[in-house]
Amino acid sequence: MRAVVSDLCCASLAGTLAFFVRFGEVTPYVTPYVVLSAALPVVWVCLVALNRAYEPRLIGLGSEEFQRVIQCGFMLTAALAIGAYATKTEVARGYVVLAIPLTTVLALLARYGLRRFLHRMRARGGCMRRVVAVGHRAAVAELVERFRREPHHGMEVVGACTPYSGRGDVAGVPVLGGFSDVPLVVGQAEADTVAVLACPEMDGTALRRLAWRLEKTRTDLVVAPALMEVAGPRTTIRPVAGLPLLHVDHPELVGLRQVVKNLFDRLGAGVLLVALTPLLLALALAVRLSGPGPVLFRQTRVGRDGAMFTIYKFRTMEADAERRKITLVSDGRGVLFKIREDPRVTPLGAWLRRRSLDELPQLINVMLGDMSLVGPRPPLPEEVARYGDDVRRRLLVKPGMTGLWQVSGRSDLTWEESVRLDLRYVENWSLTLDLQILWKTWSAVARGAGAY
């Protein structure tokens, strides 16, 4: 309802602004445009509804919600142009050029604001879907932990159904029955969604019967396939001989899309270097005055396909930091060396790290082609030496200044979680995903959480 009201307001505002910018005042000559401006909000809301951009499954998650709003802008422009041509009606192009794009932009901004509001509500435990998870205990526990880590998805597991189950709990969620008890458990837990996880007992026949039983209560049914780390853009369902086969495309790590990514990286890095020159000079001076040692910290890192390169960062530690490292013990498990209260970090360095300003010189690495704006974390050679075969897949793409690890918790993540996020990025890379990560980086940096 908030989305409908916001769309009505945005279209009304856009129509009013376009009218007065184009015509200035109300006269008998422009009466048709007064009517058009009054009708625009209703037409816009109807078009958005027809394009199914108000569906609950789209609200608050992913880019499809925004894509459908943009599609409505194009469709309305095309419909108006075709209608004017077919009826040979003269339409003031200045009015159309202002009204429809402005409606689209305002609607997108309103949707973004509503999404932020929704995520804040979900962080406090509101506006959540109550989920019954169906599957084996290990899979249910993993699903529960994922939903708890990312509450903005709006999923809260309130009960579980496991095979051959006795009572008890899984990751703090009560086990309320077996697979045959799912409809009863839905009513008992007052759930509105059933999430079926990959398990041999829930084959096609069992899943179809479960869907029939859930129809009566209008309970949503979602299925998590075994390919949980493969995103939608790489999967398509193709019916073959009456079977819905899930086709998984290989990730595009070479070719035209990579050329576009490299051009985007270098162009973006060049623009940022020019725009941030005053800030870079000021930070360099501050680092120089903060104590003995060089302004820039240089370190060997491992890039794409295992190639070595020198990474550049503003110095955040004391000059003898590397020598003192052998006396310290990492806080984390895994191959990463991280200390929350590192005694080697200078006061200025702590502030730079909290705001990620120490990483700005890496724009030079992006210009040199050693790094990307978005990618996996650039590892040290000693870290790579301890990689298993699966983890080495991170080296198929260039490391990035930011990435899924940056916007998902940074140093607060476990080693396993950071690897999972990096591998997800490698498997599902797209320019759209890069843009989404870059957009989210600003808020992650502003919060400063996980940076040390």
C-alpha positions as CSV (number, residue, x, y, z in Angstrom):
1,M,0.0,0.0,0.0
2,R,2.9,2.4,0.7
3,A,4.3,1.6,-2.7
4,V,0.9,2.4,-4.4
5,V,0.6,5.7,-2.4
6,S,4.2,6.7,-3.2
7,D,3.7,6.0,-6.9
8,L,0.5,8.1,-6.9
9,C,2.4,11.0,-5.2
10,C,5.4,10.7,-7.5
11,A,3.3,10.7,-10.7
12,S,1.2,13.6,-9.4
13,L,4.4,15.6,-8.6
14,A,6.0,14.8,-11.9
15,G,2.9,15.7,-13.9
16,T,2.5,19.0,-12.1
17,L,6.2,20.0,-12.5
18,A,6.2,19.0,-16.2
19,F,3.1,21.0,-16.8
20,F,4.3,24.3,-15.2
21,V,7.8,24.0,-16.6
22,R,6.5,23.5,-20.1
23,F,3.4,25.7,-20.1
24,G,3.8,28.0,-17.1
25,E,0.1,28.7,-16.5
26,V,-3.3,27.2,-17.1
27,T,-5.1,28.4,-20.2
28,P,-7.8,27.0,-22.4
29,Y,-5.2,25.9,-24.9
30,V,-3.4,23.6,-22.4
31,T,-6.6,22.1,-20.8
32,P,-5.8,18.6,-22.4
33,Y,-2.5,18.6,-20.6
34,V,-4.2,19.4,-17.3
35,V,-6.4,16.3,-17.8
36,L,-3.3,14.3,-18.8
37,S,-1.5,15.4,-15.7
38,A,-4.5,14.5,-13.6
39,A,-4.8,11.1,-15.2
40,L,-1.0,10.3,-15.1
41,P,-1.0,9.0,-11.5
42,V,-3.9,6.6,-12.1
43,V,-2.4,5.4,-15.4
44,W,1.0,5.0,-13.8
45,V,-0.3,2.9,-10.9
46,C,-2.3,0.7,-13.2
47,L,0.7,0.1,-15.5
48,V,2.9,-0.7,-12.6
49,A,0.3,-3.1,-11.3
50,L,-0.1,-4.8,-14.7
51,N,3.7,-5.2,-14.8
52,R,3.4,-6.9,-11.4
53,A,5.8,-4.6,-9.7
54,Y,3.6,-4.6,-6.5
55,E,4.0,-8.3,-5.9
56,P,5.1,-9.1,-2.4
57,R,7.9,-11.4,-3.6
58,L,9.6,-8.5,-5.4
59,I,9.2,-5.9,-2.6
60,G,12.4,-5.2,-0.7
61,L,14.7,-7.7,-2.4
62,G,16.8,-7.8,-5.6
63,S,16.9,-5.6,-8.6
64,E,13.8,-6.9,-10.4
65,E,11.5,-4.5,-8.5
66,F,13.5,-1.5,-9.9
67,Q,13.8,-3.1,-13.3
68,R,10.0,-3.4,-13.6
69,V,9.5,0.2,-12.6
70,I,12.0,1.3,-15.4
71,Q,10.1,-1.0,-17.8
72,C,6.9,0.9,-17.0
73,G,8.6,4.2,-17.9
74,F,9.6,2.8,-21.3
75,M,6.2,1.2,-21.9
76,L,4.3,4.4,-21.1
77,T,6.6,6.4,-23.4
78,A,6.1,3.9,-26.2
79,A,2.3,3.7,-25.7
80,L,2.0,7.5,-25.8
81,A,4.2,7.8,-28.9
82,I,2.3,5.0,-30.8
83,G,-1.1,6.4,-29.7
84,A,-0.2,9.9,-30.8
85,Y,1.0,8.6,-34.2
86,A,-2.0,6.4,-34.7
87,T,-4.5,9.2,-33.9
88,K,-2.4,11.9,-35.5
89,T,-2.5,13.9,-32.3
90,E,0.0,16.6,-31.6
91,V,1.6,16.1,-28.2
92,A,4.0,18.6,-26.7
93,R,7.3,16.7,-26.7
94,G,8.7,18.9,-23.9
95,Y,5.9,17.9,-21.6
96,V,6.4,14.1,-22.3
97,V,10.2,14.3,-22.0
98,L,9.8,15.8,-18.6
99,A,6.7,14.0,-17.2
100,I,7.5,10.3,-17.8
101,P,11.2,10.2,-17.0
102,L,10.6,12.3,-13.9
103,T,7.8,10.0,-12.8
104,T,10.1,7.0,-13.3
105,V,13.0,8.6,-11.4
106,L,10.8,9.7,-8.5
107,A,9.2,6.3,-8.3
108,L,12.6,4.6,-8.2
109,L,13.8,6.9,-5.4
110,A,10.6,6.3,-3.5
111,R,11.0,2.5,-3.9
112,Y,14.6,2.8,-2.6
113,G,13.4,4.8,0.4
114,L,10.7,2.3,1.1
115,R,13.2,-0.5,0.9
116,R,15.5,1.1,3.4
117,F,12.5,1.6,5.7
118,L,11.5,-2.1,5.3
119,H,15.1,-3.3,6.0
120,R,15.2,-1.2,9.2
121,M,11.9,-2.7,10.3
122,R,13.1,-6.2,9.6
123,A,16.3,-5.6,11.5
124,R,14.1,-4.9,14.5
125,G,12.1,-8.1,13.9
126,G,9.1,-6.6,12.1
127,C,7.6,-7.4,8.7
128,M,9.0,-10.9,8.7
129,R,7.6,-13.9,6.9
130,R,7.2,-16.9,9.2
131,V,8.8,-19.9,7.6
132,V,8.6,-23.7,8.2
133,A,11.8,-25.3,7.0
134,V,11.5,-28.8,5.6
135,G,14.7,-30.9,5.2
136,H,17.5,-32.7,7.0
137,R,18.8,-31.1,10.2
138,A,22.1,-29.9,8.7
139,A,20.4,-28.2,5.8
140,V,17.8,-26.6,8.1
141,A,20.5,-25.4,10.4
142,E,22.4,-23.8,7.5
143,L,19.2,-22.1,6.3
144,V,18.4,-20.8,9.8
145,E,21.9,-19.3,10.1
146,R,21.7,-17.6,6.7
147,F,18.4,-16.0,7.5
148,R,19.7,-14.8,10.8
149,R,22.8,-13.2,9.3
150,E,20.7,-11.4,6.7
151,P,17.4,-10.4,8.3
152,H,16.7,-7.9,5.5
153,H,15.5,-10.8,3.4
154,G,12.5,-11.0,5.7
155,M,12.6,-14.7,6.4
156,E,12.3,-16.1,10.0
157,V,12.3,-19.8,10.5
158,V,9.8,-20.6,13.2
159,G,9.6,-24.3,12.9
160,A,11.2,-27.3,11.2
161,C,10.1,-30.6,9.8
162,T,12.7,-33.3,9.5
163,P,12.6,-36.9,8.4
164,Y,12.3,-39.6,11.2
165,S,12.3,-36.7,13.6
166,G,11.8,-36.8,17.3
167,R,11.2,-33.6,19.1
168,G,14.0,-31.2,19.9
169,D,15.4,-28.2,18.0
170,V,17.8,-27.3,15.2
171,A,19.9,-24.2,15.7
172,G,17.4,-22.9,18.2
173,V,14.3,-23.7,16.0
174,P,11.9,-26.3,17.4
175,V,11.3,-29.4,15.3
176,L,7.6,-29.7,15.2
177,G,7.1,-32.8,13.1
178,G,8.1,-34.9,10.1
179,F,7.5,-34.5,6.4
180,S,4.0,-35.8,6.5
181,D,3.1,-33.2,9.2
182,V,4.0,-30.1,7.3
183,P,0.4,-28.7,6.8
184,L,-0.4,-29.3,10.5
185,V,2.9,-27.6,11.5
186,V,2.1,-24.6,9.3
187,G,-1.1,-24.0,11.3
188,Q,0.5,-24.7,14.6
189,A,3.4,-22.2,14.0
190,E,1.1,-19.7,12.2
191,A,3.5,-19.7,9.3
192,D,2.9,-18.2,5.9
193,T,5.8,-19.9,4.0
194,V,7.2,-23.4,3.6
195,A,10.8,-23.7,2.5
196,V,11.7,-27.1,1.1
197,L,15.4,-27.9,1.1
198,A,17.1,-30.4,-1.1
199,C,16.7,-33.9,0.2
200,P,15.9,-37.3,-1.5
201,E,12.7,-37.8,0.4
202,M,11.1,-34.7,-1.2
203,D,11.0,-35.9,-4.7
204,G,8.7,-34.5,-7.4
205,T,5.7,-36.5,-6.4
206,A,6.0,-35.7,-2.7
207,L,6.6,-32.0,-3.5
208,R,3.5,-31.9,-5.8
209,R,1.3,-33.5,-3.1
210,L,2.7,-31.0,-0.5
211,A,1.8,-28.1,-2.9
212,W,-1.8,-29.4,-3.2
213,R,-2.2,-29.6,0.6
214,L,-0.8,-26.1,1.1
215,E,-3.2,-24.6,-1.6
216,K,-6.1,-24.5,0.8
217,T,-4.3,-22.3,3.3
218,R,-2.7,-20.0,0.7
219,T,0.7,-20.8,2.1
220,D,3.6,-19.9,-0.1
221,L,5.9,-22.8,-1.1
222,V,9.5,-22.1,-2.0
223,V,12.1,-24.7,-2.9
224,A,15.9,-24.3,-2.3
225,P,17.7,-26.4,-5.0
226,A,20.9,-28.2,-4.3
227,L,22.7,-25.6,-6.5
228,M,22.2,-22.9,-3.8
229,E,25.3,-20.9,-4.8
230,V,24.3,-20.6,-8.4
231,A,22.3,-17.3,-9.0
232,G,19.3,-16.8,-11.2
233,P,21.1,-15.3,-14.2
234,R,23.0,-18.5,-14.8
235,T,20.1,-20.8,-14.5
236,T,17.1,-21.4,-16.8
237,I,14.4,-24.0,-16.7
238,R,13.9,-25.8,-20.0
239,P,11.1,-28.3,-20.3
240,V,12.4,-31.4,-22.0
241,A,10.1,-34.5,-22.6
242,G,7.8,-33.1,-19.9
243,L,10.6,-32.7,-17.4
244,P,11.5,-29.2,-16.1
245,L,15.3,-29.4,-16.5
246,L,17.4,-26.7,-14.7
247,H,20.2,-25.7,-17.1
248,V,23.2,-24.1,-15.5
249,D,25.4,-21.9,-17.7
250,H,29.2,-21.7,-17.2
251,P,30.4,-18.4,-15.7
252,E,31.7,-15.9,-18.3
253,L,35.3,-15.3,-17.2
254,V,36.6,-14.2,-20.6
255,G,35.2,-12.5,-23.7
256,L,33.3,-9.3,-24.4
257,R,31.8,-9.0,-20.9
258,Q,35.3,-9.0,-19.4
259,V,36.5,-6.4,-21.9
260,V,33.5,-4.2,-20.8
261,K,34.4,-4.8,-17.1
262,N,38.0,-3.8,-17.7
263,L,37.0,-0.6,-19.5
264,F,34.5,0.2,-16.8
265,D,37.1,-0.4,-14.1
266,R,39.8,1.8,-15.6
267,L,37.4,4.6,-16.6
268,G,35.9,4.6,-13.1
269,A,39.3,4.5,-11.4
270,G,40.6,7.3,-13.6
271,V,37.5,9.5,-12.8
272,L,37.8,8.8,-9.1
273,L,41.6,9.5,-9.0
274,V,41.0,12.9,-10.7
275,A,38.0,13.8,-8.5
276,L,39.7,12.7,-5.2
277,T,43.1,14.2,-5.9
278,P,42.6,16.9,-3.1
279,L,41.5,14.3,-0.6
280,L,44.4,12.0,-1.5
281,L,46.9,14.8,-1.1
282,A,45.5,15.7,2.3
283,L,45.5,12.1,3.5
284,A,49.1,11.7,2.3
285,L,50.2,14.7,4.2
286,A,48.4,13.5,7.3
287,V,50.0,10.1,7.1
288,R,53.4,11.7,6.6
289,L,53.0,13.9,9.7
290,S,51.6,11.0,11.8
291,G,55.0,9.4,12.4
292,P,58.1,7.9,10.8
293,G,57.7,5.7,7.8
294,P,56.6,6.0,4.2
295,V,53.3,7.5,3.1
296,L,52.3,4.5,1.0
297,F,52.4,0.9,2.2
298,R,53.5,-1.5,-0.5
299,Q,52.9,-5.3,-0.2
300,T,53.0,-8.2,-2.6
301,R,49.6,-9.7,-3.3
302,V,48.3,-12.4,-5.6
303,G,46.1,-11.4,-8.5
304,R,44.3,-13.2,-11.3
305,D,45.6,-16.6,-12.2
306,G,48.2,-16.4,-9.4
307,A,50.1,-13.4,-10.9
308,M,52.0,-11.4,-8.2
309,F,51.6,-7.6,-8.0
310,T,52.4,-4.8,-5.6
311,I,49.4,-3.3,-3.8
312,Y,49.3,0.3,-2.7
313,K,47.7,1.5,0.5
314,F,48.1,4.4,2.9
315,R,50.3,3.4,5.8
316,T,48.1,2.7,8.8
317,M,50.7,0.9,11.1
318,E,53.9,1.8,12.7
319,A,57.1,1.5,10.7
320,D,58.2,-1.8,12.3
321,A,54.8,-3.5,12.0
322,E,56.0,-6.5,9.9
323,R,58.8,-7.3,12.4
324,R,56.3,-7.2,15.3
325,K,53.8,-9.5,13.5
326,I,55.5,-12.7,14.7
327,T,54.8,-11.8,18.3
328,L,51.1,-11.4,17.7
329,V,48.3,-14.0,17.6
330,S,45.4,-13.7,15.1
331,D,41.9,-13.4,16.5
332,G,40.3,-15.3,13.6
333,R,40.4,-18.9,12.5
334,G,41.4,-19.8,9.0
335,V,44.3,-18.4,6.9
336,L,43.5,-14.7,7.5
337,F,45.6,-12.8,10.0
338,K,43.3,-10.3,11.7
339,I,43.5,-8.6,15.2
340,R,40.6,-6.5,16.4
341,E,42.8,-4.4,18.7
342,D,46.1,-4.4,16.7
343,P,48.7,-2.6,18.8
344,R,50.7,-1.7,15.6
345,V,47.9,0.5,14.2
346,T,48.4,4.2,14.6
347,P,45.5,6.4,15.8
348,L,45.3,8.0,12.3
349,G,45.5,4.5,10.8
350,A,42.6,3.2,12.9
351,W,40.4,6.1,11.6
352,L,41.5,5.5,8.0
353,R,40.7,1.8,8.3
354,R,37.3,2.5,9.8
355,R,36.4,4.6,6.8
356,S,38.4,2.5,4.3
357,L,40.3,5.6,3.2
358,D,43.6,3.7,3.5
359,E,42.5,1.7,0.4
360,L,42.0,4.7,-2.0
361,P,45.6,4.3,-3.5
362,Q,44.4,0.9,-4.8
363,L,42.8,3.0,-7.6
364,I,46.3,3.0,-9.0
365,N,46.3,-0.8,-9.0
366,V,43.0,-0.7,-10.9
367,M,44.5,1.7,-13.5
368,L,47.5,-0.6,-13.9
369,G,45.1,-3.6,-14.5
370,D,46.2,-5.5,-11.4
371,M,42.9,-5.1,-9.6
372,S,39.2,-4.4,-10.3
373,L,36.8,-2.0,-8.6
374,V,34.8,-5.1,-7.5
375,G,36.1,-8.6,-6.9
376,P,37.4,-11.0,-4.2
377,R,39.7,-9.8,-1.5
378,P,43.4,-9.6,-2.7
379,P,45.2,-12.4,-0.8
380,L,48.8,-12.6,0.4
381,P,51.1,-15.2,-1.1
382,E,51.3,-17.1,2.2
383,E,47.5,-17.3,2.3
384,V,47.3,-18.6,-1.2
385,A,49.9,-21.3,-0.3
386,R,47.3,-22.7,2.2
387,Y,44.4,-22.6,-0.2
388,G,42.5,-25.8,-1.0
389,D,41.4,-26.6,-4.6
390,D,38.0,-25.0,-4.1
391,V,39.4,-21.8,-2.6
392,R,41.8,-21.3,-5.5
393,R,38.8,-20.6,-7.7
394,R,38.9,-17.1,-6.2
395,L,42.0,-16.5,-8.4
396,L,40.0,-16.8,-11.7
397,V,39.1,-13.1,-11.5
398,K,41.0,-10.0,-10.5
399,P,40.9,-9.1,-6.9
400,G,38.8,-6.0,-6.1
401,M,38.9,-2.9,-3.9
402,T,35.4,-3.9,-2.7
403,G,33.3,-7.0,-3.0
404,L,30.6,-9.1,-1.4
405,W,32.9,-9.5,1.6
406,Q,33.1,-5.7,2.0
407,V,29.3,-5.1,2.0
408,S,28.5,-8.2,4.1
409,G,30.6,-7.7,7.3
410,R,34.2,-7.2,6.3
411,S,36.6,-8.5,9.0
412,D,33.7,-9.6,11.2
413,L,33.1,-12.5,8.8
414,T,34.5,-16.0,9.4
415,W,37.1,-17.4,7.0
416,E,34.5,-19.8,5.6
417,E,31.9,-17.1,5.1
418,S,34.4,-14.8,3.3
419,V,35.4,-17.7,1.0
420,R,31.7,-18.5,0.3
421,L,31.0,-14.9,-0.7
422,D,34.1,-14.7,-2.9
423,L,33.2,-17.9,-4.7
424,R,29.6,-16.7,-5.1
425,Y,31.0,-13.6,-6.8
426,V,33.2,-15.6,-9.1
427,E,30.4,-17.9,-10.1
428,N,27.8,-15.2,-10.6
429,W,29.7,-12.1,-11.8
430,S,27.9,-9.5,-13.9
431,L,28.3,-5.8,-14.5
432,T,24.9,-5.3,-12.8
433,L,26.2,-7.1,-9.7
434,D,29.3,-4.9,-9.7
435,L,27.1,-1.8,-9.7
436,Q,25.0,-3.1,-6.9
437,I,28.1,-3.8,-4.8
438,L,29.5,-0.4,-5.5
439,W,26.2,1.2,-4.4
440,K,26.1,-0.8,-1.2
441,T,29.8,-0.1,-0.5
442,W,29.0,3.5,0.5
443,S,26.7,2.5,3.3
444,A,29.1,-0.2,4.5
445,V,31.9,2.3,4.6
446,A,29.8,4.9,6.4
447,R,28.8,2.3,9.1
448,G,32.5,1.3,9.6
449,A,31.4,-2.1,11.0
450,G,33.9,-4.9,10.7
451,A,36.8,-2.6,9.7
452,Y,40.0,-3.1,11.8
